[in-house]
Amino acid sequence: MVRVKLVNVTKRFGEVVAVNKVNFEVKEGELFTLLGPSGCGKTTTLRLIAGFYKPDEGEIYFDDELMNDIPPHKRNTGMVFQNYALWPHMNVFENVAYGLKLRNMPPPKVIKKVKAALELVGLKGKAQRIPSQLSGGEQQRVALARALVIEPRVLLLDEPLSNLDAKLRLRVRNEIRKLQKKLGITTIYVTHDQEEALSISDRIAVMNQGRILQIGTPEEIYIFPKDLFVADFIGITNFIPCTIVSYDESKKEAVVKLGNMQLKVPSVYNKVDAGEEALLAVRPENIKIHKLEEAPKPYLEGKIDLVTFLGRVIRYEVIYDNYTLKVEAPRTDMRSIKEGEKVALTIDPLAVRVFKANKK
């Protein structure tokens, strides 16, 4: 197991800055995810770590060893590509054994290591099949076995589940997580899928436009987003205009006003002044919906525009002051609230985040 550290790493392609002064450290044995939309720089960052690209600025370290000038084949990283990159004319055994043969490993040892790798990923008995005879999930496992069989110092996964259907993606991501923990291998995982990142990662780095906006555990990223982009990109967030009534700089707390409601909120990002317009960010599960006659005060009054059954939850779309707010409640709370009905909304102030309105 090794630590991977990037210090002010920048990569340009012509005038495009794909990676812009990126800094992070991946701990030994950690599953660290780079999460962001297409074109944000996450795959370029992964390829810089693998050695396929050389940084224009900054340093990349494995433990305390500077890797900038070390070619890919000497870094001993195992990489799983988005399209798996399996040799179509080779069977499963040959695909997995490819890296070992390049290292001139004796055939008896190759056979032993390939057999162990295939058992590890659940492909025992399928060594003689060619990729076209395998399902998408099985092809992904071959690619994973090929990366693991060389006993890499770091495992790099670039959107490894994007070609799988939803149910298979869920199963395979759980298998990857269990396998990574069993082996204790330092792993860097790239995805644009927020649910995938939240479910599989020890820590997440959210990227946009070549920069890292926030690094934290899945819980920290979801509950305490420090940036409007992060709050909007991770999960579903309602952004409600509000006015700052008062602000305590030392505590980063504010009293905000929206409609007839005032809330004391504990998480404010960027300094705000009394009277200033801001955006209140709140998740659908942190808004409670009530019939008007049963509502505790203070509340916001809205009108149900749409009710959607999603299995374990009901999602309401509520029109409030020309804004559509998404509210989620357990299906057991559905009661008799109907589309077109006027309702009251209450908000958990501890779950609210406030951002400067002009930063969106």
C-alpha positions as CSV (number, residue, x, y, z in Angstrom):
1,M,0.0,0.0,0.0
2,V,1.3,3.5,-0.9
3,R,0.2,7.1,-0.4
4,V,-0.5,9.1,-3.6
5,K,0.1,12.8,-3.3
6,L,-0.5,15.5,-5.9
7,V,1.0,19.0,-5.3
8,N,-0.2,21.9,-7.4
9,V,-0.6,19.7,-10.5
10,T,-1.5,21.4,-13.7
11,K,-2.0,19.9,-17.2
12,R,-2.7,21.9,-20.3
13,F,-3.8,20.9,-23.8
14,G,-3.0,23.9,-26.0
15,E,-4.9,26.8,-24.4
16,V,-7.2,24.5,-22.4
17,V,-6.3,24.0,-18.8
18,A,-7.6,20.5,-18.1
19,V,-6.2,20.2,-14.6
20,N,-5.7,23.4,-12.6
21,K,-3.4,23.4,-9.5
22,V,-4.9,20.2,-8.1
23,N,-3.8,19.2,-4.6
24,F,-4.8,16.0,-2.7
25,E,-3.4,13.1,-0.8
26,V,-4.8,9.5,-1.0
27,K,-4.1,7.5,2.2
28,E,-2.7,4.0,2.2
29,G,-5.5,1.5,1.5
30,E,-8.1,4.2,0.8
31,L,-10.7,4.2,-1.9
32,F,-10.6,7.8,-3.1
33,T,-13.0,9.0,-5.8
34,L,-12.7,11.8,-8.3
35,L,-16.3,12.9,-9.0
36,G,-17.5,15.5,-11.4
37,P,-19.3,16.2,-14.7
38,S,-17.8,15.3,-18.1
39,G,-14.9,17.5,-19.0
40,C,-14.1,18.4,-15.4
41,G,-10.5,17.0,-15.5
42,K,-11.0,13.8,-13.5
43,T,-9.9,11.3,-16.1
44,T,-6.9,13.6,-17.0
45,T,-5.9,13.6,-13.4
46,L,-6.1,9.8,-13.3
47,R,-4.0,9.5,-16.4
48,L,-1.4,11.9,-14.9
49,I,-1.2,9.5,-11.9
50,A,-0.8,6.5,-14.2
51,G,2.0,8.3,-16.1
52,F,0.1,8.5,-19.5
53,Y,0.4,12.3,-19.3
54,K,3.2,14.4,-17.7
55,P,2.2,17.4,-15.7
56,D,3.1,20.8,-17.0
57,E,3.4,22.0,-13.4
58,G,3.4,20.4,-9.9
59,E,4.6,17.1,-8.5
60,I,3.1,13.6,-8.2
61,Y,4.4,11.3,-5.4
62,F,4.0,7.7,-4.5
63,D,4.9,7.8,-0.8
64,D,7.9,10.1,-0.9
65,E,9.1,9.1,-4.4
66,L,8.6,11.8,-7.1
67,M,6.9,10.1,-10.1
68,N,6.9,12.9,-12.7
69,D,9.6,11.4,-14.9
70,I,8.8,7.7,-14.2
71,P,7.3,6.0,-17.2
72,P,3.9,4.2,-16.8
73,H,5.3,0.7,-16.9
74,K,7.7,1.4,-14.0
75,R,5.0,2.9,-11.7
76,N,3.3,-0.5,-11.2
77,T,-0.2,0.8,-11.3
78,G,-3.1,-1.3,-12.4
79,M,-5.7,0.5,-14.6
80,V,-9.3,-0.5,-15.5
81,F,-10.5,1.5,-18.5
82,Q,-14.0,2.6,-19.2
83,N,-14.3,0.3,-22.3
84,Y,-12.3,-2.5,-20.5
85,A,-9.8,-2.6,-23.4
86,L,-9.8,-6.4,-23.6
87,W,-8.0,-8.1,-26.5
88,P,-10.8,-9.6,-28.6
89,H,-8.7,-12.4,-30.1
90,M,-7.4,-13.6,-26.7
91,N,-9.2,-15.7,-24.2
92,V,-9.8,-14.7,-20.6
93,F,-6.6,-16.4,-19.4
94,E,-4.5,-14.7,-22.0
95,N,-6.0,-11.3,-21.3
96,V,-5.3,-11.6,-17.6
97,A,-1.8,-13.0,-18.1
98,Y,-0.8,-10.3,-20.6
99,G,0.9,-8.0,-18.0
100,L,2.7,-10.9,-16.4
101,K,4.1,-12.1,-19.6
102,L,5.4,-8.6,-20.4
103,R,7.3,-8.9,-17.1
104,N,8.9,-12.2,-18.3
105,M,7.4,-14.1,-15.4
106,P,7.9,-17.9,-15.6
107,P,4.9,-19.8,-17.1
108,P,4.2,-21.9,-14.0
109,K,4.0,-18.7,-11.9
110,V,1.8,-17.0,-14.5
111,I,-0.7,-19.9,-14.4
112,K,-0.8,-19.8,-10.6
113,K,-1.3,-16.1,-10.4
114,V,-3.9,-15.9,-13.2
115,K,-5.9,-18.7,-11.6
116,A,-5.9,-16.9,-8.2
117,A,-6.9,-13.6,-9.8
118,L,-9.9,-15.2,-11.7
119,E,-11.1,-16.9,-8.5
120,L,-10.8,-13.6,-6.7
121,V,-13.2,-11.9,-9.1
122,G,-15.6,-14.8,-9.4
123,L,-14.5,-16.1,-12.9
124,K,-13.3,-19.6,-12.0
125,G,-13.9,-22.0,-14.9
126,K,-14.1,-19.3,-17.6
127,A,-10.4,-19.0,-18.4
128,Q,-10.9,-20.3,-22.0
129,R,-13.7,-18.1,-23.0
130,I,-13.1,-15.1,-25.3
131,P,-14.5,-11.6,-24.4
132,S,-17.4,-11.9,-26.9
133,Q,-18.7,-14.9,-25.0
134,L,-18.9,-13.0,-21.7
135,S,-21.5,-10.6,-20.3
136,G,-20.7,-7.0,-19.7
137,G,-20.2,-7.7,-16.0
138,E,-17.9,-10.6,-16.7
139,Q,-15.8,-8.5,-19.1
140,Q,-15.5,-5.9,-16.4
141,R,-14.3,-8.5,-14.0
142,V,-11.7,-9.7,-16.5
143,A,-10.4,-6.2,-16.8
144,L,-10.3,-6.0,-13.0
145,A,-8.4,-9.3,-12.7
146,R,-5.9,-8.1,-15.3
147,A,-5.2,-5.0,-13.3
148,L,-5.0,-6.9,-10.0
149,V,-2.8,-9.8,-11.1
150,I,0.3,-7.7,-11.4
151,E,-0.1,-6.8,-7.8
152,P,-0.1,-3.0,-8.4
153,R,0.9,-0.4,-5.9
154,V,-2.1,1.6,-6.9
155,L,-5.4,0.6,-8.6
156,L,-6.9,3.1,-11.0
157,L,-10.5,2.8,-12.1
158,D,-11.8,5.1,-14.9
159,E,-15.6,5.0,-15.1
160,P,-15.5,1.1,-14.8
161,L,-19.3,0.6,-14.5
162,S,-20.6,3.1,-17.1
163,N,-21.3,0.4,-19.7
164,L,-23.4,-1.8,-17.4
165,D,-27.1,-1.7,-16.9
166,A,-28.4,-0.3,-13.6
167,K,-28.9,-3.5,-11.6
168,L,-25.6,-5.0,-12.7
169,R,-23.8,-1.7,-12.0
170,L,-25.1,-1.8,-8.4
171,R,-24.0,-5.4,-7.9
172,V,-20.5,-4.9,-9.4
173,R,-19.8,-1.7,-7.6
174,N,-20.5,-3.6,-4.3
175,E,-18.2,-6.3,-5.4
176,I,-15.4,-3.8,-6.2
177,R,-15.8,-2.2,-2.8
178,K,-15.6,-5.5,-1.0
179,L,-12.6,-6.7,-3.0
180,Q,-10.8,-3.4,-2.5
181,K,-11.3,-3.7,1.3
182,K,-10.2,-7.3,1.3
183,L,-7.0,-6.5,-0.6
184,G,-6.4,-3.2,1.2
185,I,-5.1,-1.7,-2.0
186,T,-4.8,2.1,-2.5
187,T,-7.5,2.8,-5.1
188,I,-8.4,6.0,-7.1
189,Y,-11.8,5.8,-8.7
190,V,-13.2,8.1,-11.4
191,T,-17.0,8.6,-12.0
192,H,-19.6,11.1,-12.9
193,D,-22.2,9.1,-11.0
194,Q,-22.8,10.8,-7.6
195,E,-24.7,7.8,-6.1
196,E,-21.8,5.5,-7.1
197,A,-19.3,7.8,-5.5
198,L,-21.3,8.2,-2.3
199,S,-21.8,4.5,-1.9
200,I,-18.3,3.2,-2.7
201,S,-15.8,5.8,-1.4
202,D,-13.9,6.5,1.7
203,R,-13.4,10.1,0.6
204,I,-14.5,12.1,-2.5
205,A,-13.0,15.0,-4.4
206,V,-15.6,16.9,-6.3
207,M,-14.1,18.5,-9.4
208,N,-15.3,21.1,-11.9
209,Q,-13.5,23.0,-14.7
210,G,-10.2,21.4,-13.7
211,R,-10.3,22.4,-10.0
212,I,-11.1,20.5,-6.9
213,L,-13.9,22.2,-5.1
214,Q,-14.3,20.0,-2.0
215,I,-12.7,16.9,-0.5
216,G,-14.4,14.9,2.2
217,T,-16.2,11.8,3.3
218,P,-19.5,11.0,1.5
219,E,-21.3,12.2,4.6
220,E,-19.4,15.5,4.6
221,I,-19.9,16.1,0.9
222,Y,-23.6,15.4,1.0
223,I,-24.5,17.1,4.3
224,F,-22.0,20.0,4.4
225,P,-21.4,21.1,0.8
226,K,-19.0,24.1,0.8
227,D,-19.8,25.4,-2.7
228,L,-22.9,26.0,-4.6
229,F,-21.8,23.7,-7.4
230,V,-21.2,20.9,-4.9
231,A,-24.6,21.5,-3.3
232,D,-26.3,21.4,-6.7
233,F,-24.3,18.5,-8.2
234,I,-24.5,16.1,-5.3
235,G,-28.1,14.8,-4.9
236,I,-31.1,16.9,-5.2
237,T,-31.1,20.4,-3.7
238,N,-33.7,23.2,-3.5
239,F,-32.3,26.7,-3.7
240,I,-34.7,29.2,-2.2
241,P,-34.0,33.0,-2.3
242,C,-33.8,34.5,1.2
243,T,-32.7,37.7,2.9
244,I,-30.1,37.9,5.6
245,V,-31.6,39.4,8.8
246,S,-28.4,39.2,10.8
247,Y,-25.0,37.4,10.6
248,D,-22.5,36.3,13.3
249,E,-19.1,36.1,11.6
250,S,-17.5,34.3,14.6
251,K,-20.0,31.4,14.5
252,K,-20.8,31.6,10.7
253,E,-24.4,31.7,11.7
254,A,-27.2,33.8,10.3
255,V,-30.9,34.6,10.7
256,V,-32.5,34.5,7.3
257,K,-36.0,35.5,6.2
258,L,-38.0,33.8,3.5
259,G,-41.7,34.5,3.1
260,N,-43.2,34.9,6.6
261,M,-40.6,32.5,8.1
262,Q,-37.3,33.3,9.9
263,L,-34.7,30.7,10.5
264,K,-31.5,30.7,12.5
265,V,-29.1,28.6,10.3
266,P,-25.7,27.3,11.3
267,S,-23.8,26.9,8.0
268,V,-23.1,30.0,6.0
269,Y,-20.4,30.1,3.2
270,N,-18.8,33.4,2.3
271,K,-19.3,36.5,4.5
272,V,-22.8,38.0,4.2
273,D,-24.3,41.3,5.5
274,A,-27.6,42.1,7.0
275,G,-30.1,43.0,4.2
276,E,-28.2,41.0,1.6
277,E,-29.9,38.6,-0.7
278,A,-28.8,34.9,-0.4
279,L,-29.7,31.4,-1.4
280,L,-30.9,28.9,1.1
281,A,-30.0,25.3,0.1
282,V,-32.1,22.5,1.5
283,R,-32.5,18.8,0.6
284,P,-36.0,17.4,-0.2
285,E,-35.9,15.1,2.8
286,N,-35.3,18.1,5.1
287,I,-38.6,19.8,4.2
288,K,-41.7,18.6,5.9
289,I,-45.1,18.8,4.2
290,H,-48.3,19.4,6.2
291,K,-52.0,20.0,5.6
292,L,-52.6,23.7,6.3
293,E,-54.9,23.0,9.2
294,E,-52.3,20.8,10.9
295,A,-49.2,22.8,10.3
296,P,-47.0,24.2,13.1
297,K,-45.9,27.8,12.7
298,P,-43.9,29.3,11.1
299,Y,-44.4,27.7,7.7
300,L,-44.3,28.5,4.0
301,E,-47.5,28.1,2.0
302,G,-47.4,26.3,-1.3
303,K,-49.5,24.3,-3.7
304,I,-48.9,20.7,-4.8
305,D,-48.1,20.5,-8.5
306,L,-47.1,16.9,-8.8
307,V,-47.1,13.7,-6.7
308,T,-44.7,10.9,-7.8
309,F,-44.5,7.5,-6.2
310,L,-40.9,6.3,-6.1
311,G,-41.3,3.1,-4.1
312,R,-39.8,3.8,-0.7
313,V,-40.6,7.6,-0.9
314,I,-43.2,9.9,-2.3
315,R,-41.8,13.0,-4.1
316,Y,-43.9,16.1,-4.1
317,E,-43.3,19.1,-6.3
318,V,-44.6,22.1,-4.5
319,I,-45.0,25.6,-6.1
320,Y,-43.9,28.2,-3.6
321,D,-43.6,31.9,-4.7
322,N,-43.1,30.8,-8.4
323,Y,-40.4,28.3,-7.4
324,T,-40.8,24.5,-7.7
325,L,-39.6,22.8,-4.5
326,K,-39.0,19.1,-4.3
327,V,-40.1,17.4,-1.1
328,E,-39.6,13.8,-0.2
329,A,-41.5,11.8,2.5
330,P,-41.8,8.1,3.3
331,R,-44.6,6.5,1.4
332,T,-46.4,5.8,4.7
333,D,-46.7,9.6,5.1
334,M,-48.6,10.0,1.8
335,R,-51.9,10.3,3.6
336,S,-54.5,12.1,1.5
337,I,-52.4,15.0,0.1
338,K,-53.4,15.5,-3.5
339,E,-52.3,17.4,-6.5
340,G,-53.6,21.0,-6.5
341,E,-54.0,21.1,-2.8
342,K,-52.5,24.0,-0.7
343,V,-50.1,22.8,1.9
344,A,-47.7,24.1,4.5
345,L,-43.9,23.5,4.4
346,T,-41.6,23.5,7.4
347,I,-37.8,23.4,7.2
348,D,-35.2,21.9,9.5
349,P,-32.9,24.8,10.2
350,L,-30.0,22.5,11.1
351,A,-30.1,21.0,7.7
352,V,-30.0,24.3,5.8
353,R,-26.9,25.8,4.1
354,V,-26.8,29.5,3.0
355,F,-24.7,30.8,0.1
356,K,-24.2,34.2,-1.5
357,A,-26.9,34.6,-4.2
358,N,-24.4,36.1,-6.7
359,K,-22.2,33.0,-6.5
360,K,-24.6,30.6,-8.2
